[in-house]
Amino acid sequence: MQNALVTVFGASGFVGRHAVRALAKEGYRIRAVCRKPNLANFLLPAGQVGQIQLVKGNINHDEDVVRAVEGAGAVINATGVLYGHGRQGFESINIDAPGRIARAALAAGVTTLVHISALGADTEADSSYARSKGLGERNMREAFPRVTILRPSLVFGPEDSFFNRFAGMARFLPLLPLIGGGHTRFQPIYVADLAGAIVRAVSDERTAGRTYQLGGPSVYSFRALMEFILKETGRKRLLVPVPFFLATIKAFFLELPSFILPIRPLLTMDQVRLLKTDAVVQPGAFTLDDLDIAPESIEAIVPGYLWRFHPKGQFGDRVREQAQIPAR
């Protein structure tokens, strides 16, 4: 597959951009499919001149998908939405699009297909998000049985929407809510490790037809992650347990404006339902170990980009300690 053409759907997204960078480093030619390629020029320096081609495409349109996979040896679907709205909802992006991509890949003679799903994906899940990811997996496998499915836990990295989001909230809120008491467990995986798993899935045909559950080296409760964020940003905030039923009521009112305006609410009722289920790797599953990837921890990576939320920025005591910079 080296030097072969790889089509990446969702290339400008959080996971997609790191996948493009990792694939380019291995010498693959990349067709980066984006809805707005004019906003994805930042991808081009990730490879050599001409190695990465930006292509305009909408995964909701059959003709765009067919054109995007033509001539490709491998196809990666890194699209997905945690909050759906309008044409970019769960049904169109998480359920229908994977099947559309798989059918087009099969018709084009693509040999390798990789789909980025999520831990907890289940066609019978209470959460609409988890259920949509499960149905998307089913559509993929029905159309392309040899698809490699990667199910990551909470993905972190410089552009993530978890650590950055809560660290930003801690700047101005006197307290942070612990939904369900903060007992939900996560196994955060570094986005570069996920990108490495994608490269292995593309290059190693033994991964075909398998589903991998991907998590980092440690499991944390939601409370532990909030405490970690506060420690790294040098802030003291109350952590207030919020029962699921109260969180659902709060989410209902936070969602109301989104039914009128195309805005993303801070919390949705479906996200509350999602937090009732742990996102950790289960015993007996294929994991990063099977891909020969040693995962990085949040302690090794997250402080490197959370320093900007510290009251004193890079001059904070905690940041100095980690960088081993002597105080003046």
N, C-alpha and C positions, 0 to 999 in steps of 0.2 A: 504493500500500500504506500510505501514511501514515495514521495513526489507525486502521488495521485491527487486528484481533485476531491476536496471534501466540502460539501455544502453544509453550512451552519445556519439553521433558522433561529432567530432571536439572538443574532450575533452581537448586537449592541447592548444587550441586557447585562445584568450583574454576572451571571454565570457564563453567558455567551462570550463576553469580551475576554475572560480568562481562558476559555477553551480555545478561542482564536489564537491567543498569544502562545499557548502551550503547543498547539498544532503547528504553528509557524516555526517555532523553535525546532521542531522535529523535521522540518523540511517539506511539509505538506503544502500544496496549493489550496487556497481557501476561497470559496464563494460565500461571502458574508451577506445573508439575506436580512434586510431591515425594512420596516415600513417607511422610515425617513432616513435614507442613506446620507442625505446632506448633513445630518447631525451625528454621523458615525465616522467621520474622517479620522477621529482619534485612534481608530483601529489600524490604519495603514502603517504607522511606524512600528507596529508589532512584528512586521516581517520585512523581507527584502523588497526592493522595487518591483511591483507587478505581482508579488506573491499573494497578496490579498486583494480580492475584487469585491467592491461594494455593489450590491444588487438591490433594487427596489422590489419588494414583494410583500404580499399580504397573504397570510396562511389561511384566510377565509375564502380565498379565490382559487378555484381549481387551476385556472390557466397560469397563475403566478407560481404555484407550487410545482406544476409540471415543468415549467420553464427553468425553475431553479435547480431541479435535480437532474436535468438532462446532462449526460456525460460525466456525472459524479461517480466515484468509486465508493464513497461513503457519505452518509447523511446523518446529521445530528439535529435533534429537536430539543432546543434549549428554551422553548417558549413556555409560558405558563403565567397565570394570574392568581394571586392570593385573594384579591378582591375584584369581583367582576362587575362591570357596568356596561349596559348597552351592547354594542357589537363586540365588545371586548370582555364578554362575560364567561362564566364557567363553561357553559354549553359549547360556545363557539371555539374558545381557545383551548380549554383543558380536555374536552371530550371529542368534538368533531375534528379539529385540526390534526391531532395525532393520526387518526384513521386516514384522513386525506393525504397526509405526508407518506404514510406507509404504503398506501395503494399506488401513489405516484412513483415511489422508490422502486416498488416491485415491477411496475410496468417499464421503468427505465433501465432495468437490469442492474440496479445497485446491489452490491454484495454485502455491504455492512450498514446497519441502521442502529443508532444509539438514541435512546429516549430518556430524558431527565425527568423523573417523576418526583416522589416525595415519600419519606417514611410515614406510614399510616394510611397510605393509599388503599382504599377498600371500597368495592362497589356497594357494600351494605353499611357504610359509615354514617353516623348521624350528621357529621359536618358535610355541608354541600361541597366544600373545597376537597376534602379527602375523598368523598364519593366521586367527584368529577375526575380526580387524578386516577382513581381506580378504573373508572369507565374508559378513560383515555388509554390506559395500559391495555385494557381488554381490546379496544379497537385496534391498537397497534399490533398486538400479537395475533389477532384474527387475520389481519391483512398480510403480516410479515412475521411468520412464526420464529424466525431466527433473530429477531430484534433483541438487543441488549438493553435491559432496563436498569437504570441507576436510581436508587431511592436514597437521597441524602437526608440527614436530619437538618437541624438549623444550620444554615450556611453563613459563615462569617468572613469578613475581609474588609478592606478599606472603604468600599462603597456599600456595605451591607445596610439593611433597613432595620436591624435589630439593635445592635450595640450603639450605633450612631443615633438611632431614634430615641432610645431611652436616655442616653447621655445628654441629648439635646433637651429632652423634657426636664431632666434634673436641673437644668440651668435656671428655670423660672418657676417650677412647681415646688411647693413646700413638702410634698409627699408623692410617693409612687405607689400605685395600686398593685397588690398581689392577687390576681384573679384566681379564685378557687383556693386561696390561702397560700399560693406560691409553691404548691407541691408538684406540679407538672414537671416531668423530667425530660431533659434534652441531652443530646450527645453531639455538640457543635462540631462541624467539620469545616476546615479552612478551605476557601474557594479554590486555592491553588492545588490542593490535594484532590478536590473534585475534578478539576481540569486535568490533573494527571490520570485520574481514573478514566476520563473520557478518551484520552490519548491511548491508554492501554486497550480500551474497548475497541477502538478503531484499528489498532495494530495487531491485536491478538485474536485470531479467529476462534480460540477456545472459549471466549466469552459469549459467543453467539448463542442466543436462546436462553441465557441466564438472567436472573434478577439479583442485583447486588444491593445490600443494605449498607449504607455508608455513614459512619460516624467517626468522631475524633477519639482521642485516647481516654477521655474522661466523661462521666455522666454528671450533670448538674441539675439541681432543682431550679425552678424559676426564681425563687428567693435568692439562691446562691448566685445566680447570674446578676440579679439586681445589686446585691452586695458587692460583687466584683466591680461592676460599673461605677458605683459610688466610691469605692476605694481607689480606683484608677483615675477618677476625675477629681479627687480631693474634695468631695461634697458630702455633707451630712443631711440626709433626708429621711423622713419617716417612711417606713414600709408598712402599708396598711392592708391587711388581709380583706379581700372583698369576696363574699360567697358568690357562687356561680349565678344564683337567681338574681342577686342585686346587680351583678355585672351585665346580665342579659338585659335588664331594664335600662341600665345606663347606655348600653350599646344601641338599644332601640331608639333612644332620643338622639344619640350621636349620628345615627344613620339617616334620620329624617331629611336633613338638607340634601343628601346625596340622591334622593328620589326626585329632586327638582333640578339640582345643578350637578354637572359632571365632576364632583369632587370626591376625594378619598377620605372617608371618616377615620378618626383616630382608632376606633374600635367598632367591630361589627358583631352582630349576634352570632354569625357563623364562626367567627374567630373565637368567641367564648366557648362554643361547642367543641371546636378543635382543641382547645386547651384542656379538655377533659381527658385527653388521651396522651400518653407519653410518646415521645419521638426518640426512641432508643433502638439500637440494633438488637435483634432477637437471636437467641442461641441457635446454632445450626445453619445460619444464613451465610451466603457468600458475602465477603466483606473486603475492606481494603487490604487485609492480609493476603487474600487470594490474588490480589493485583500487585503484590510486592510493593505496597506503598506504606511508609511509616508516617502517620498523620502528625501534624503540628498541633500544639495545644493553644487554647485561647490566651494563656499566660505568656506564651512566647510571641504572639502576633498582635493581639488587640491593643496592648498599651502603646504600640507604635503608631496607632492612628487615633486613639482616644485622648491623647495629650492636649489636643486643641480645645477640648471641652473643660479643661482644668482652669480654675479662676486665674491662675498665673501662666497659663499656656505652657510653653516649653521650659519656663523658668520655675515651674512648680517643684516642690521638694521631692515628690514621688518620681517625677520625670528625671530629675537630676540623679536620684539614687539609681534608677534603672540604667541611665546612660553613663553612670560613674563620673559625673561632672562635679568637681569640688565646689562647695558653696563659697561665695565671695564675702 
